[in-house]
Amino acid sequence: MTRLIDPTGRLRASFVAAVAEFRADRANPPSWFVEDIEPAALTDPAAFDRYVARVLAERDERTARPAGIVPMTTLWWAGGDDFIGRLAIRHQLTPALERVGGHIGYDVRPSMRRRGHATAMLAAALPEAAALGIHRALLMCDATNTGSRRVIELAGGEFIDRVGAKLRFWVPTGG
């Protein structure tokens, strides 16, 4: 069964393989989360466990963070021992995130795209966002990314406007 889970060291091998796929994908630049991984975490299980602990700590309001970085809940979309994608829910918006970023961002590993994972992942994340007090989530996608636009619209996304190369949408969370 495919579902959202907390990041875990149990999926290290599949996660590392997915990072390699993201980096090899010439059609799309790697997501910011791929660039945020310490190189040692991709080769050393102990370093990977420290990476997972850091990602989990990002959701705690009390965790120290650089200016402009808000608390964020990262969840992984997984089936068994297979890492399929990741999704991040930012607990609040800064003025910068209102322009580019939004509440929820998601990525599906290249070999698993066009199978409905992004749609299912976003649908599963909306109740999580509601539980965080987000009644409508701001989502964005590149204006040229018709697949992501379709995912957002299927989740009830209402088009707001275009800011640069990004389309912005409000999506009800059911909260």
C-alpha positions, -999 to +999 in steps of 0.1 A: +000+000+000+013+034-009+010+061+017+026+092+034+051+083+061+076+101+083+111+100+068+129+069+080+163+053+077+145+021+066+141+035+031+178+047+027+187+025-003+156+035-022+159+072-013+195+072-024+185+056-057+158+082-061+183+111-055+204+097-083+173+096-106+165+133-097+201+143-105+202+124-138+169+139-150+179+163-177+143+174-184+138+189-149+163+205-126+167+187-093+143+199-065+158+220-037+155+190-013+179+170-035+205+198-031+199+200+006+212+165+013+247+163+028+269+142+004+279+119+033+242+110+039+241+093+005+269+069+014+270+065+052+240+050+070+248+070+102+250+102+082+217+093+066+201+088+100+213+123+110+198+137+078+165+120+087+166+134+122+173+169+109+143+167+085+120+155+113+132+183+136+122+209+110+086+205+120+092+215+156+084+252+161+112+253+187+139+241+164+164+269+156+164+278+119+179+305+097+159+337+092+130+333+067+129+295+071+095+284+086+087+251+103+080+224+078+066+189+079+083+166+054+066+133+045+077+106+022+053+088-003+063+052+000+051+017-010+067-010+012+104-003+011+102+019-020+106+057-017+084+072-044+083+109-036+084+135-009+061+163+001+067+192+024+041+213+042+052+247+054+033+256+086+031+293+077+039+317+049+064+345+048+060+373+022+086+355+001+068+322+003+036+339-007+052+349-039+072+318-047+070+286-026+036+283-010+025+259+017+029+226-001+056+213-024+060+178-038+083+157-059+078+123-075+110+104-085+114+104-123+108+066-128+075+068-109+060+098-127+027+098-147+012+070-125-011+092-103+013+094-073+014+132-072-024+134-072-027+108-044+001+123-024-014+158-025-049+144-016-033+125+014-014+157+025-044+180+026-058+166+059-023+169+073-022+206+064-057+210+079-044+195+112-017+221+112-043+249+110-040+256+073-076+260+060-066+267+024-031+259+011-012+280-014+003+258-041+024+268-071+038+252-102+057+263-132+035+277-159+049+251-183+042+221-159+008+210-171+010+178-151+014+196-118-012+221-127-036+192-133-027+177-100-035+210-082-067+215-101-079+179-093-073+188-056-098+217-060-071+243-067-085+277-076-062+297-099-051+330-083-025+345-107+008+341-123+039+355-106+069+353-131+071+317-143+049+304-115+011+298-114-005+302-079-035+284-066-056+282-034-065+246-025-090+238+002-077+215+029-110+205+044-100+220+077 
